[in-house]
Amino acid sequence: MATSASPAAGPLLARLMRLDWRLLAAPLLVVMILMMLVVPLPTFVLDVLFTFNITLSLIILLVTLYLTRPLDFAAFPTAILLTTLLRLSLNVAAARVILLNGQNGGGAAGQVIESFGQFVVGGNYAVGIIIFAILVVINFVVITKGAGRIAEVSARFTLDAMPGKQMAIDADLNAGLIDQDEARRRRADIAQEADFFGAMDGASKFVRGDAVAAILILFIDLLGGLIIGVLMHGLSLSQAAQNYTLLSIGDALVAQIPSLVISIAAGIVISNVSTGQDVGLQLVGQLFRHKRVLGIAAGILGLIGLVPGMPHVSFLLAAAVLGGVLWQRERRERREAAAPADAAAPAAAASTEPEEVNWSQIEPVDTLALDVGYRLIALVDRTQGGELLARIRGVRRKFAQELGFLVAAVHIRDNLELRPGGYRIALKGVEIGAGEVFPDMLMAINPGQVSGNLQGQPTTDPAFGLPAVWIQPGQRDTALAMGYTVVDPSTVIATHLHHLLQSHAAELLGREEVEGLLSHLSERSPKLVEDLVPKLLSADRLRKVLQNLLAEGVPIRDMRTVAEVLAEHAQQISDTDELTARVRQALGSFIVQSLSGANRELAAAVLEPQLEQILLASLRADPAQAAVEPGLAQRLMDRAREMMQRMESQGASPVLLTVAPLRQFLARLLARSAPRLRVLSYAEVPDHKQVRITQTLGA
């Protein structure tokens, strides 16, 4: 039989040996705790378990002393729960042994309890009760209460700071500073940090309950021991009090000391500020950092030690120790200063002297930044259903598809200087737009033809200046039925951002964007890019041509045509404006189509012939300055604004046709007064388009 069983036992034993014991540690501990509550234990086993409890608490305390951040011991709340249950189960097991065998004297409950009852309190149960009461007060009133309060505040602040941290991570991700894996890791750390401090807030209640339970268990053991000793075993009252009180005090101290150690560990973890160093390095490095502090403290202690009637030896000895530490520091610093410069000397000097000012301390200005008030943080927090980040990504994608280049990422940050619902959009550190939204309301925009008025807070659409009303979400259907356009706050901000990006497209096109355009074009036409830049045209001149196009609302999506025209004329034409005009003529079909759509006709206005001759004469007189009499220029701008509004009211795109020499001058002159008026030259209109003159612009 034995021979046939051994082959099966061999593989089973091998599998048990390969099993990771850490997987069984927690289940075995919980089962052991439950068994101690119901199964009587011999005194030897109690001694072992009490020793194990003390050892475990010391290990936990030492681990907390070497933590560099609280999350390095994320299992600490669970450890508090398990050690608390272990102490309570040991109290129950010890109480059972004390009440059953307490009449036999101090050794009835094991050597550990007897040692704590005899050695720690000197065999005097009155002293033992006082010492126990002091330990409970220290644990319950001072350490546990303070640690619980810090945990509560930390949990609250951590939860309040989560949206801002999530927003910072998303902003870094959108800016390309981190990748998806790093963003996922940071989000997990933030969630784990919130869970940790929340769990610590609850775990502190376990420690507080443990202190209360220790007091109750002590008095139950005392009262029960006196009753059992006197009534059941016939002991005298003094003998029963001596036996059971010392045993109960020993049991209480054996449990209370590990509880105090765990409470100290909890206080250290909660109060630790993450600096990348453990508690010991932080304390020593920061307490003894300043030599002046050491010298003053040594002097004060020395003076106190010289006062008659004071304990001279203690104070003078403390002053001598501090003076010795100060002398050693001075000696070490002089030796390091006198030593030849090597690789370690600069590092030592950098640790004791203020950091020198360098270029790394100058933070670059964000190309695009969106500052939001604290009530708008929820709009950028995905965990709270915020959609603003997704909308901004959609805006960047739409902008790239419309204008032909990728705009820089938008850096989003919270700004306490703004109103709670306010936001501000900045380009290269300069504000280009601002507004205020209400995250719990909707904006109903009046497009011009509505059938009624809405109850709400009147406002203006920040993107297009249309009259609008902030309404409650329940009024959405009513507003739509009246003809209003209803949008949520995220859409309001995203639309405003898109409008500002379009109006500042020329400023957004920098060297990096031009390099990106050329790199993208070189994938399809490598020879064209190679011949153009920098052989025929520098990157800066190319950027200026592209900026001129964007400034007048011409997309640069057809980068191949732009590059071909520039490659053809760059050697003969050095003027950037003239190169821009040649590119516009090549893109004429695209420009006109964007204004007239699929119609065969282009509805446009023209200049009054007399005015056109006056402007041409002024240009020929001084082409560089293009000086026009101020009164004439002002009347021209006013008439252009009125004409633009009339054409828009008729449902047509406002277009002004003129001769090529006047086109750029008029476009720049009328840009402020009539920003939506597009000025085209006759050379830019393709042959297949018919021109229908609807207005005449005269001054």
Rosetta blueprint (number, residue, H / E / L):
1 M L
2 A H
3 T H
4 S H
5 A H
6 S H
7 P H
8 A H
9 A H
10 G H
11 P H
12 L H
13 L H
14 A H
15 R H
16 L H
17 M H
18 R H
19 L L
20 D L
21 W L
22 R H
23 L H
24 L H
25 A H
26 A H
27 P H
28 L H
29 L H
30 V H
31 V H
32 M H
33 I H
34 L H
35 M H
36 M H
37 L H
38 V H
39 V L
40 P L
41 L L
42 P L
43 T H
44 F H
45 V H
46 L H
47 D H
48 V H
49 L H
50 F H
51 T H
52 F H
53 N H
54 I H
55 T H
56 L H
57 S H
58 L H
59 I H
60 I H
61 L H
62 L H
63 V H
64 T H
65 L H
66 Y L
67 L L
68 T L
69 R L
70 P H
71 L H
72 D H
73 F H
74 A L
75 A L
76 F H
77 P H
78 T H
79 A H
80 I H
81 L H
82 L H
83 T H
84 T H
85 L H
86 L H
87 R H
88 L H
89 S H
90 L H
91 N H
92 V H
93 A H
94 A H
95 A H
96 R H
97 V H
98 I H
99 L H
100 L H
101 N H
102 G H
103 Q H
104 N H
105 G L
106 G H
107 G H
108 A H
109 A H
110 G L
111 Q H
112 V H
113 I H
114 E H
115 S H
116 F H
117 G H
118 Q H
119 F H
120 V H
121 V L
122 G L
123 G L
124 N L
125 Y H
126 A H
127 V H
128 G H
129 I H
130 I H
131 I H
132 F H
133 A H
134 I H
135 L H
136 V H
137 V H
138 I H
139 N H
140 F H
141 V H
142 V H
143 I H
144 T H
145 K H
146 G H
147 A H
148 G H
149 R H
150 I H
151 A H
152 E H
153 V H
154 S H
155 A H
156 R H
157 F H
158 T H
159 L H
160 D H
161 A H
162 M H
163 P H
164 G H
165 K H
166 Q H
167 M H
168 A H
169 I H
170 D H
171 A H
172 D H
173 L H
174 N H
175 A H
176 G L
177 L L
178 I L
179 D L
180 Q H
181 D H
182 E H
183 A H
184 R H
185 R H
186 R H
187 R H
188 A H
189 D H
190 I H
191 A H
192 Q H
193 E H
194 A H
195 D H
196 F H
197 F H
198 G H
199 A H
200 M H
201 D H
202 G H
203 A H
204 S H
205 K H
206 F H
207 V H
208 R H
209 G H
210 D H
211 A H
212 V H
213 A H
214 A H
215 I H
216 L H
217 I H
218 L H
219 F H
220 I H
221 D H
222 L H
223 L H
224 G H
225 G H
226 L H
227 I H
228 I H
229 G H
230 V H
231 L H
232 M H
233 H L
234 G L
235 L L
236 S L
237 L H
238 S H
239 Q H
240 A H
241 A H
242 Q H
243 N H
244 Y H
245 T H
246 L H
247 L H
248 S H
249 I H
250 G H
251 D H
252 A H
253 L H
254 V H
255 A H
256 Q H
257 I H
258 P H
259 S H
260 L H
261 V H
262 I H
263 S H
264 I H
265 A H
266 A H
267 G H
268 I H
269 V H
270 I H
271 S H
272 N L
273 V L
274 S L
275 T L
276 G L
277 Q L
278 D L
279 V H
280 G H
281 L H
282 Q H
283 L H
284 V H
285 G H
286 Q H
287 L H
288 F L
289 R L
290 H L
291 K H
292 R H
293 V H
294 L H
295 G H
296 I H
297 A H
298 A H
299 G H
300 I H
301 L H
302 G H
303 L H
304 I H
305 G H
306 L H
307 V L
308 P L
309 G L
310 M L
311 P L
312 H H
313 V H
314 S H
315 F H
316 L H
317 L H
318 A H
319 A H
320 A H
321 V H
322 L H
323 G H
324 G H
325 V H
326 L H
327 W H
328 Q H
329 R H
330 E H
331 R H
332 R H
333 E H
334 R H
335 R H
336 E H
337 A H
338 A H
339 A L
340 P L
341 A L
342 D L
343 A L
344 A H
345 A H
346 P H
347 A H
348 A H
349 A H
350 A H
351 S H
352 T H
353 E L
354 P L
355 E L
356 E L
357 V L
358 N L
359 W H
360 S H
361 Q H
362 I L
363 E L
364 P L
365 V L
366 D L
367 T L
368 L E
369 A E
370 L E
371 D E
372 V E
373 G L
374 Y H
375 R H
376 L H
377 I H
378 A H
379 L H
380 V H
381 D L
382 R H
383 T H
384 Q H
385 G L
386 G L
387 E L
388 L H
389 L H
390 A H
391 R H
392 I H
393 R H
394 G H
395 V H
396 R H
397 R H
398 K H
399 F H
400 A H
401 Q H
402 E H
403 L H
404 G L
405 F L
406 L L
407 V L
408 A L
409 A L
410 V E
411 H E
412 I E
413 R E
414 D E
415 N L
416 L L
417 E L
418 L L
419 R L
420 P L
421 G L
422 G E
423 Y E
424 R E
425 I E
426 A E
427 L E
428 K L
429 G L
430 V E
431 E E
432 I E
433 G E
434 A E
435 G E
436 E E
437 V L
438 F L
439 P L
440 D L
441 M L
442 L E
443 M E
444 A E
445 I E
446 N L
447 P L
448 G L
449 Q L
450 V L
451 S L
452 G L
453 N L
454 L L
455 Q L
456 G L
457 Q E
458 P E
459 T E
460 T E
461 D L
462 P L
463 A L
464 F L
465 G L
466 L L
467 P E
468 A E
469 V E
470 W E
471 I E
472 Q L
473 P H
474 G H
475 Q H
476 R H
477 D H
478 T H
479 A H
480 L H
481 A H
482 M H
483 G L
484 Y L
485 T E
486 V E
487 V E
488 D L
489 P H
490 S H
491 T H
492 V H
493 I H
494 A H
495 T H
496 H H
497 L H
498 H H
499 H H
500 L H
501 L H
502 Q H
503 S H
504 H L
505 A H
506 A H
507 E H
508 L H
509 L L
510 G L
511 R H
512 E H
513 E H
514 V H
515 E H
516 G H
517 L H
518 L H
519 S H
520 H H
521 L H
522 S H
523 E H
524 R H
525 S L
526 P H
527 K H
528 L H
529 V H
530 E H
531 D H
532 L H
533 V H
534 P H
535 K H
536 L H
537 L L
538 S L
539 A H
540 D H
541 R H
542 L H
543 R H
544 K H
545 V H
546 L H
547 Q H
548 N H
549 L H
550 L H
551 A H
552 E L
553 G L
554 V L
555 P L
556 I L
557 R L
558 D L
559 M H
560 R H
561 T H
562 V H
563 A H
564 E H
565 V H
566 L H
567 A H
568 E H
569 H H
570 A L
571 Q L
572 Q L
573 I L
574 S L
575 D L
576 T H
577 D H
578 E H
579 L H
580 T H
581 A H
582 R H
583 V H
584 R H
585 Q H
586 A H
587 L L
588 G H
589 S H
590 F H
591 I H
592 V H
593 Q H
594 S H
595 L H
596 S H
597 G L
598 A L
599 N L
600 R L
601 E E
602 L E
603 A E
604 A E
605 A E
606 V E
607 L E
608 E L
609 P H
610 Q H
611 L H
612 E H
613 Q H
614 I H
615 L H
616 L H
617 A H
618 S H
619 L H
620 R H
621 A H
622 D L
623 P L
624 A L
625 Q L
626 A L
627 A L
628 V L
629 E L
630 P H
631 G H
632 L H
633 A H
634 Q H
635 R H
636 L H
637 M H
638 D H
639 R H
640 A H
641 R H
642 E H
643 M H
644 M H
645 Q H
646 R H
647 M H
648 E H
649 S H
650 Q L
651 G L
652 A L
653 S L
654 P L
655 V E
656 L E
657 L E
658 T E
659 V L
660 A H
661 P H
662 L H
663 R H
664 Q H
665 F H
666 L H
667 A H
668 R H
669 L H
670 L L
671 A L
672 R L
673 S L
674 A L
675 P L
676 R L
677 L L
678 R E
679 V E
680 L E
681 S E
682 Y H
683 A H
684 E H
685 V L
686 P L
687 D L
688 H L
689 K L
690 Q E
691 V E
692 R E
693 I E
694 T E
695 Q E
696 T E
697 L E
698 G L
699 A L
